[in-house]
């Protein structure tokens, strides 16, 4: 991971996620919460596997994450293994607080890993 990406994410509470629409082919951006572990960022779709951006990632896994004027394009890997998803959910609860996470994320059956290297 480059120093610029590491610094941009270190102060960010959310990143701008850009995905390719599976029907339109257009670029769609939205702010999302994230956690970072080693050389990856992890995202949890608010409505889990029902989230539109998650469905788009499954079709076209190339995404862009941007924060504080720095962007990285990478491949997003869906995570469906319950044990890994639960680990990521725990990291989200630690970063954002259990109350906030539970209030905003009614379904968390999947997660997404984005390599930052």
MARRONU-196762 format. One record per residue: residue number from 1; residue in one letter; x, y negated, z negated of N, C-alpha, C in turn. Coordinates in Angstrom, 3 decimals. Layout:
! residues N
SEBA | NUM | A | X | Y | Z | X | Y | Z | X | Y | Z
...
***
This chain:
! residues 117
SEBA | 1 | X | 0.858 | 1.174 | 0.000 | 0.000 | 0.000 | 0.000 | 0.906 | -1.239 | 0.000
SEBA | 2 | X | 0.529 | -2.175 | 0.830 | 1.347 | -3.380 | 0.903 | 1.132 | -4.235 | -0.338
SEBA | 3 | X | 2.119 | -5.046 | -0.620 | 2.038 | -5.934 | -1.777 | 0.860 | -6.898 | -1.637
SEBA | 4 | X | 0.607 | -7.381 | -0.417 | -0.495 | -8.323 | -0.184 | -1.845 | -7.684 | -0.497
SEBA | 5 | X | -2.034 | -6.442 | -0.085 | -3.302 | -5.744 | -0.361 | -3.451 | -5.519 | -1.860
SEBA | 6 | X | -2.384 | -5.071 | -2.497 | -2.426 | -4.813 | -3.948 | -2.791 | -6.087 | -4.710
SEBA | 7 | X | -2.165 | -7.216 | -4.340 | -2.455 | -8.482 | -5.018 | -3.873 | -8.960 | -4.739
SEBA | 8 | X | -4.350 | -8.803 | -3.508 | -5.700 | -9.240 | -3.157 | -6.747 | -8.463 | -3.937
SEBA | 9 | X | -6.518 | -7.173 | -4.139 | -7.497 | -6.348 | -4.850 | -7.390 | -6.479 | -6.366
SEBA | 10 | X | -6.216 | -6.833 | -6.863 | -6.023 | -6.863 | -8.313 | -6.931 | -7.872 | -9.002
SEBA | 11 | X | -7.245 | -8.976 | -8.343 | -8.086 | -10.003 | -8.945 | -9.536 | -9.945 | -8.495
SEBA | 12 | X | -9.871 | -8.992 | -7.623 | -11.213 | -8.951 | -7.035 | -12.150 | -8.045 | -7.831
SEBA | 13 | X | -13.390 | -8.498 | -7.987 | -14.393 | -7.631 | -8.600 | -15.224 | -6.940 | -7.528
SEBA | 14 | X | -15.155 | -7.479 | -6.303 | -15.833 | -6.830 | -5.183 | -15.032 | -7.085 | -3.914
SEBA | 15 | X | -15.289 | -6.250 | -2.914 | -14.653 | -6.403 | -1.613 | -15.745 | -6.533 | -0.562
SEBA | 16 | X | -15.374 | -7.080 | 0.573 | -16.279 | -7.140 | 1.712 | -16.026 | -5.870 | 2.530
SEBA | 17 | X | -17.054 | -5.046 | 2.658 | -16.976 | -3.807 | 3.420 | -17.599 | -4.042 | 4.788
SEBA | 18 | X | -16.872 | -3.703 | 5.841 | -17.402 | -3.808 | 7.200 | -17.442 | -2.415 | 7.808
SEBA | 19 | X | -18.627 | -2.031 | 8.259 | -18.845 | -0.731 | 8.889 | -19.429 | -0.948 | 10.283
SEBA | 20 | X | -19.452 | 0.111 | 11.077 | -20.056 | 0.060 | 12.400 | -21.441 | 0.680 | 12.329
SEBA | 21 | X | -22.449 | -0.065 | 12.752 | -23.822 | 0.442 | 12.735 | -23.966 | 1.668 | 13.615
SEBA | 22 | X | -24.582 | 2.707 | 13.086 | -24.674 | 3.963 | 13.825 | -25.660 | 3.890 | 14.992
SEBA | 23 | X | -26.594 | 2.966 | 14.943 | -27.547 | 2.805 | 16.050 | -27.162 | 1.657 | 16.967
SEBA | 24 | X | -26.689 | 0.557 | 16.381 | -26.416 | -0.645 | 17.167 | -24.976 | -0.740 | 17.649
SEBA | 25 | X | -24.057 | -0.104 | 16.938 | -22.646 | -0.231 | 17.274 | -22.051 | -1.564 | 16.829
SEBA | 26 | X | -22.867 | -2.406 | 16.187 | -22.388 | -3.718 | 15.719 | -21.678 | -3.587 | 14.381
SEBA | 27 | X | -20.801 | -4.547 | 14.123 | -20.107 | -4.617 | 12.836 | -21.059 | -5.200 | 11.796
SEBA | 28 | X | -21.172 | -4.534 | 10.660 | -22.064 | -4.956 | 9.579 | -21.215 | -5.097 | 8.318
SEBA | 29 | X | -21.291 | -6.267 | 7.678 | -20.500 | -6.514 | 6.466 | -21.408 | -6.736 | 5.269
SEBA | 30 | X | -20.910 | -6.323 | 4.121 | -21.636 | -6.526 | 2.862 | -20.648 | -6.458 | 1.708
SEBA | 31 | X | -20.930 | -7.205 | 0.642 | -20.064 | -7.112 | -0.541 | -20.382 | -5.827 | -1.317
SEBA | 32 | X | -19.354 | -5.162 | -1.795 | -19.538 | -3.945 | -2.588 | -18.549 | -3.941 | -3.748
SEBA | 33 | X | -18.936 | -3.289 | -4.820 | -18.028 | -3.059 | -5.930 | -17.073 | -1.939 | -5.539
SEBA | 34 | X | -15.932 | -1.909 | -6.178 | -14.937 | -0.876 | -5.880 | -14.080 | -0.621 | -7.113
SEBA | 35 | X | -13.437 | 0.520 | -7.109 | -12.384 | 0.815 | -8.076 | -11.182 | 1.282 | -7.278
SEBA | 36 | X | -10.039 | 1.149 | -7.887 | -8.795 | 1.505 | -7.211 | -8.056 | 2.532 | -8.048
SEBA | 37 | X | -7.529 | 3.534 | -7.369 | -6.701 | 4.535 | -8.035 | -5.608 | 4.930 | -7.051
SEBA | 38 | X | -4.378 | 4.795 | -7.496 | -3.219 | 5.066 | -6.662 | -3.314 | 4.265 | -5.362
SEBA | 39 | X | -3.281 | 4.915 | -4.222 | -3.253 | 4.222 | -2.930 | -4.614 | 4.175 | -2.255
SEBA | 40 | X | -5.691 | 4.290 | -3.030 | -7.038 | 4.327 | -2.463 | -7.990 | 3.418 | -3.212
SEBA | 41 | X | -8.977 | 2.942 | -2.469 | -10.125 | 2.260 | -3.068 | -11.288 | 3.247 | -2.990
SEBA | 42 | X | -12.139 | 3.223 | -4.008 | -13.300 | 4.101 | -4.042 | -14.552 | 3.250 | -4.130
SEBA | 43 | X | -15.555 | 3.629 | -3.361 | -16.824 | 2.923 | -3.314 | -17.937 | 3.899 | -3.677
SEBA | 44 | X | -18.971 | 3.386 | -4.326 | -20.158 | 4.187 | -4.609 | -21.341 | 3.446 | -3.996
SEBA | 45 | X | -22.043 | 4.074 | -3.040 | -23.213 | 3.415 | -2.457 | -24.311 | 3.262 | -3.510
SEBA | 46 | X | -24.962 | 2.112 | -3.533 | -25.967 | 1.829 | -4.562 | -27.066 | 2.881 | -4.582
SEBA | 47 | X | -27.553 | 3.284 | -3.433 | -28.600 | 4.315 | -3.393 | -28.028 | 5.648 | -2.925
SEBA | 48 | X | -26.771 | 5.868 | -3.249 | -26.133 | 7.148 | -2.965 | -26.172 | 7.512 | -1.496
SEBA | 49 | X | -26.444 | 8.785 | -1.236 | -26.436 | 9.292 | 0.142 | -27.550 | 8.701 | 0.995
SEBA | 50 | X | -28.485 | 7.982 | 0.386 | -29.557 | 7.314 | 1.133 | -29.152 | 5.926 | 1.634
SEBA | 51 | X | -27.999 | 5.406 | 1.191 | -27.553 | 4.067 | 1.591 | -27.248 | 4.024 | 3.081
SEBA | 52 | X | -27.696 | 2.930 | 3.706 | -27.464 | 2.788 | 5.138 | -25.978 | 2.704 | 5.468
SEBA | 53 | X | -25.202 | 1.954 | 4.664 | -23.780 | 1.848 | 5.002 | -23.079 | 3.190 | 4.859
SEBA | 54 | X | -23.531 | 4.015 | 3.922 | -22.949 | 5.354 | 3.769 | -23.257 | 6.208 | 5.002
SEBA | 55 | X | -24.480 | 6.136 | 5.486 | -24.847 | 6.878 | 6.704 | -24.017 | 6.393 | 7.890
SEBA | 56 | X | -23.763 | 5.091 | 7.954 | -22.932 | 4.548 | 9.027 | -21.501 | 5.079 | 8.937
SEBA | 57 | X | -20.961 | 5.144 | 7.728 | -19.592 | 5.648 | 7.525 | -19.488 | 7.114 | 7.942
SEBA | 58 | X | -20.528 | 7.874 | 7.680 | -20.507 | 9.290 | 8.072 | -20.439 | 9.430 | 9.592
SEBA | 59 | X | -21.056 | 8.506 | 10.289 | -21.040 | 8.542 | 11.763 | -19.732 | 7.977 | 12.325
SEBA | 60 | X | -19.311 | 6.831 | 11.798 | -18.080 | 6.163 | 12.263 | -17.255 | 5.819 | 11.027
SEBA | 61 | X | -16.251 | 6.642 | 10.713 | -15.514 | 6.456 | 9.450 | -14.519 | 5.300 | 9.411
SEBA | 62 | X | -14.290 | 4.599 | 10.507 | -13.380 | 3.451 | 10.466 | -14.087 | 2.267 | 9.811
SEBA | 63 | X | -13.463 | 1.719 | 8.770 | -14.037 | 0.596 | 8.031 | -12.966 | -0.463 | 7.816
SEBA | 64 | X | -13.415 | -1.610 | 7.366 | -12.484 | -2.662 | 6.945 | -12.899 | -3.119 | 5.560
SEBA | 65 | X | -11.920 | -3.279 | 4.683 | -12.134 | -3.871 | 3.367 | -11.383 | -5.187 | 3.344
SEBA | 66 | X | -12.009 | -6.230 | 2.831 | -11.309 | -7.505 | 2.712 | -11.622 | -8.144 | 1.368
SEBA | 67 | X | -10.608 | -8.830 | 0.854 | -10.737 | -9.545 | -0.419 | -9.680 | -10.625 | -0.461
SEBA | 68 | X | -10.068 | -11.790 | -0.940 | -9.121 | -12.885 | -1.133 | -8.264 | -13.170 | 0.101
SEBA | 69 | X | -8.888 | -13.131 | 1.282 | -8.191 | -13.474 | 2.512 | -7.308 | -12.386 | 3.095
SEBA | 70 | X | -7.315 | -11.208 | 2.508 | -6.520 | -10.090 | 3.000 | -7.457 | -8.957 | 3.398
SEBA | 71 | X | -7.195 | -8.342 | 4.544 | -8.042 | -7.256 | 5.030 | -7.197 | -6.036 | 5.369
SEBA | 72 | X | -7.790 | -4.873 | 5.210 | -7.157 | -3.622 | 5.596 | -8.197 | -2.784 | 6.342
SEBA | 73 | X | -7.809 | -2.269 | 7.505 | -8.650 | -1.344 | 8.261 | -8.156 | 0.057 | 7.985
SEBA | 74 | X | -9.089 | 0.974 | 7.747 | -8.701 | 2.320 | 7.362 | -9.851 | 3.281 | 7.623
SEBA | 75 | X | -9.578 | 4.535 | 7.362 | -10.594 | 5.572 | 7.491 | -11.257 | 5.789 | 6.137
SEBA | 76 | X | -12.570 | 5.872 | 6.166 | -13.342 | 6.156 | 4.956 | -13.676 | 7.647 | 4.936
SEBA | 77 | X | -13.458 | 8.269 | 3.791 | -13.731 | 9.691 | 3.638 | -14.858 | 9.886 | 2.632
SEBA | 78 | X | -16.015 | 10.414 | 3.077 | -17.104 | 10.679 | 2.140 | -16.701 | 11.750 | 1.117
SEBA | 79 | X | -17.131 | 11.555 | -0.116 | -16.869 | 12.514 | -1.195 | -18.221 | 13.008 | -1.696
SEBA | 80 | X | -18.421 | 14.314 | -1.623 | -19.685 | 14.896 | -2.072 | -19.495 | 15.851 | -3.246
SEBA | 81 | X | -18.261 | 16.201 | -3.558 | -17.972 | 17.092 | -4.675 | -18.374 | 16.405 | -5.982
SEBA | 82 | X | -19.297 | 17.018 | -6.722 | -19.859 | 16.400 | -7.931 | -18.789 | 16.034 | -8.957
SEBA | 83 | X | -17.781 | 16.861 | -9.124 | -16.735 | 16.586 | -10.101 | -15.958 | 15.320 | -9.728
SEBA | 84 | X | -15.605 | 15.180 | -8.442 | -14.883 | 13.983 | -7.990 | -15.774 | 12.750 | -8.075
SEBA | 85 | X | -17.037 | 12.892 | -7.684 | -17.965 | 11.757 | -7.761 | -18.100 | 11.299 | -9.211
SEBA | 86 | X | -18.243 | 12.230 | -10.138 | -18.368 | 11.874 | -11.558 | -17.126 | 11.153 | -12.069
SEBA | 87 | X | -15.943 | 11.553 | -11.620 | -14.698 | 10.868 | -12.007 | -14.734 | 9.417 | -11.526
SEBA | 88 | X | -15.164 | 9.200 | -10.296 | -15.240 | 7.852 | -9.730 | -16.298 | 7.036 | -10.464
SEBA | 89 | X | -17.429 | 7.640 | -10.773 | -18.486 | 6.949 | -11.530 | -17.953 | 6.508 | -12.890
SEBA | 90 | X | -17.173 | 7.355 | -13.542 | -16.573 | 6.970 | -14.840 | -15.672 | 5.752 | -14.673
SEBA | 91 | X | -14.890 | 5.717 | -13.588 | -14.021 | 4.554 | -13.344 | -14.864 | 3.298 | -13.120
SEBA | 92 | X | -15.972 | 3.413 | -12.394 | -16.873 | 2.272 | -12.182 | -17.436 | 1.780 | -13.510
SEBA | 93 | X | -17.858 | 2.706 | -14.376 | -18.418 | 2.319 | -15.679 | -17.372 | 1.617 | -16.539
SEBA | 94 | X | -16.115 | 2.063 | -16.450 | -15.049 | 1.412 | -17.207 | -14.793 | 0.000 | -16.690
SEBA | 95 | X | -14.803 | -0.181 | -15.378 | -14.498 | -1.487 | -14.790 | -15.648 | -2.479 | -14.949
SEBA | 96 | X | -16.868 | -2.027 | -14.697 | -18.017 | -2.941 | -14.641 | -18.937 | -2.850 | -15.859
SEBA | 97 | X | -18.736 | -1.852 | -16.701 | -19.594 | -1.643 | -17.861 | -20.721 | -0.678 | -17.525
SEBA | 98 | X | -21.002 | 0.210 | -18.441 | -22.039 | 1.224 | -18.214 | -23.400 | 0.606 | -17.944
SEBA | 99 | X | -23.756 | -0.450 | -18.702 | -25.064 | -1.081 | -18.521 | -25.214 | -1.644 | -17.118
SEBA | 100 | X | -24.187 | -2.362 | -16.645 | -24.234 | -2.947 | -15.307 | -24.281 | -1.860 | -14.230
SEBA | 101 | X | -23.436 | -0.857 | -14.387 | -23.416 | 0.213 | -13.390 | -24.777 | 0.904 | -13.323
SEBA | 102 | X | -25.304 | 1.288 | -14.474 | -26.585 | 2.007 | -14.495 | -27.732 | 1.144 | -13.969
SEBA | 103 | X | -27.660 | -0.165 | -14.190 | -28.718 | -1.058 | -13.707 | -28.687 | -1.206 | -12.187
SEBA | 104 | X | -27.499 | -1.126 | -11.586 | -27.365 | -1.364 | -10.152 | -27.268 | -0.092 | -9.303
SEBA | 105 | X | -26.952 | 1.020 | -9.914 | -26.716 | 2.261 | -9.171 | -27.668 | 3.363 | -9.646
SEBA | 106 | X | -28.890 | 3.380 | -9.118 | -29.855 | 4.379 | -9.565 | -29.523 | 5.801 | -9.111
SEBA | 107 | X | -28.769 | 5.930 | -8.034 | -28.430 | 7.257 | -7.511 | -26.942 | 7.259 | -7.176
SEBA | 108 | X | -26.229 | 8.205 | -7.741 | -24.794 | 8.284 | -7.453 | -24.398 | 9.733 | -7.216
SEBA | 109 | X | -24.832 | 10.233 | -6.060 | -24.544 | 11.612 | -5.673 | -23.355 | 11.727 | -4.724
SEBA | 110 | X | -22.840 | 10.585 | -4.242 | -21.704 | 10.581 | -3.325 | -20.810 | 9.386 | -3.642
SEBA | 111 | X | -19.622 | 9.407 | -3.084 | -18.699 | 8.275 | -3.159 | -17.922 | 8.263 | -1.851
SEBA | 112 | X | -17.113 | 7.221 | -1.664 | -16.308 | 7.095 | -0.455 | -14.900 | 6.673 | -0.859
SEBA | 113 | X | -13.926 | 7.324 | -0.263 | -12.518 | 6.992 | -0.487 | -11.991 | 6.279 | 0.745
SEBA | 114 | X | -11.315 | 5.147 | 0.520 | -10.698 | 4.392 | 1.604 | -9.210 | 4.278 | 1.292
SEBA | 115 | X | -8.401 | 4.836 | 2.160 | -6.961 | 4.768 | 1.984 | -6.487 | 3.335 | 2.181
SEBA | 116 | X | -5.587 | 2.873 | 1.312 | -5.071 | 1.502 | 1.383 | -3.659 | 1.458 | 1.936
SEBA | 117 | X | -3.166 | 2.554 | 2.456 | -1.799 | 2.571 | 2.994 | -1.793 | 2.359 | 4.487
***
